[in-house]
Amino acid sequence: MRSAPTTSTPPASARADMASAVAAPAADLPASPLASALVMDAVQRIEAAGPLDDASELQQAFHARRGRAAQVLQRAWLLGERLGLPTELARWRPVGWGVLLVLAALVAFASLGTARAVVGEGRSINAVAAFVSLLGLHFVTLFFWLASLLLSGGQGGGWSLGRMALWLTARLPIDRGPHALALLQSATALLSRQRLLVWLTGAISHGIWTLAFGLMLVVLAFGFAFHAYQLTWETTILSPAFFERFVQVTGALPHLLGFPVPDASAVARMGTVGGQAAAGGGAQSDWAWWLMGCVLLYGLLPRALLAALSLARWRAGTRRQAQVDMADPYVRRIVQRLDALEPPPQVIDPEQRADAPGTTAPVLGPPGAPGSLAVIGFELPPEQPWPVPGLPATPAGSAVPLRLAGSARERQDALAQLAATRPASLLIVVHASSSPDRGTARFVREAARPAGRTALLALGDSDGAADSAGLQRWRQWLNSEGFEAVALQPSAQEATEWIASERPTPASEAAKT
């Protein structure tokens, strides 16, 4: 009893062989899931203005990856490389560090300038005003960051130094690419959807403030160590009790860590002119250590801890694999084009398999008519006219000239037609400026098998004549692949003469009949 035929796709070994011919090199693969997702979103934004020419990238992605989601990401990455998007991402790192350092220095010296911590009239510093100047903006921005984190649910970064740093990094003209703003928009939108923007901008903002407070402490310590300052408090409407309570509350945490804090009597004494004059160096030292302890405990330490927390949350979020929304109409259109590249199912009869015991390999059909001709254009540029001007018309009984764009389905259909007709002469038309690869060698080898003889016509870019460099490249390739029997034709005229050399004359055909 004969078993029922079944349908199947080509075996995995064949798919792997096809993939090796057109797979992208390892350096072209995405560096991280986040980078792949960013590039894909940016490519989608760029293609909103019009689809890109992606025939080659689609082919490479189809053969290099398994699964439609991975193929969609790979296509976007290959297009992004052509547009310079990975290069733009790589530019952000050094430029971003420079922006971060500049913003940290600006914040630090702006606060120090406002507090007049190093230079002041008569080297006299209002200690309470210096405290507010050094830490006031820090408290305000920290409050807004925490409010943004709570109210947005982690989706938005809000206004912050981190947002400003990202904006400056993308817009600075240092080696900026043409699609830098599209990449910035994609980063903002994508990271907001994944609830990562708030942690990225938080890590940047808190990092800037951490560096700023570090610079503040260095400058304060240097100034207090090598200059004599007089730290006082002055008021017109507030009472001495307010300043005593203020110093006690703010100095509680620094005091736990061993920082000296002025007592009530020292605070009261610094509020009078006579007390200021009578105060010795020890009292001034307590005020200096109190101010530096407050900057350390209320400024540097919280920002450093929040920067570490934001960085940890950011890294944990970026470890997640990039997910492709397969329901997106944009993605569905790409998937449909990838589906069209799938080879048609093959009918396999278990009793007639070539590898079954007692069976032999299939035999090709009878040769075609003498003088029959097949012309195939292989991956020619779109501007190349077809059929090729100057070639003779195919004789009666020959197949119509085929033009292959490079898809696996087109190649299989062409090989099936050649196996059925077995032409006496096969002319494969190629582009002389193109570089042949393993896929080209495989097609030529399979196409030449059922033909009586085979030749390659290498066409140039403009007038059809190939240049010497292109001909030399194809000639060396034919020799390296063992295609000594394949003739290389440099022009349509010589290809016509090659075709005519095998075509029988009417007299010889009559004699055979």
Secondary structure as UniProt FT lines:
FT   STRAND          6..8
FT   HELIX           12..22
FT   HELIX           26..28
FT   HELIX           33..47
FT   TURN            48..49
FT   HELIX           55..64
FT   HELIX           68..83
FT   HELIX           85..115
FT   HELIX           121..123
FT   STRAND          124..126
FT   HELIX           127..151
FT   TURN            152..154
FT   HELIX           161..171
FT   TURN            174..175
FT   TURN            178..179
FT   HELIX           180..193
FT   TURN            194..195
FT   HELIX           197..226
FT   STRAND          230..232
FT   HELIX           240..250
FT   HELIX           252..256
FT   TURN            257..258
FT   HELIX           264..269
FT   TURN            270..271
FT   HELIX           273..278
FT   HELIX           281..295
FT   HELIX           296..300
FT   HELIX           301..318
FT   TURN            326..327
FT   HELIX           329..339
FT   TURN            340..341
FT   STRAND          346..348
FT   HELIX           350..352
FT   TURN            354..355
FT   TURN            357..358
FT   TURN            370..371
FT   STRAND          373..378
FT   TURN            382..383
FT   TURN            389..390
FT   TURN            396..397
FT   STRAND          402..404
FT   HELIX           408..421
FT   STRAND          425..431
FT   TURN            432..433
FT   HELIX           438..448
FT   STRAND          453..459
FT   HELIX           468..480
FT   TURN            481..482
FT   TURN            484..485
FT   STRAND          487..489
FT   HELIX           492..500
FT   TURN            501..502
FT   HELIX           506..512
//
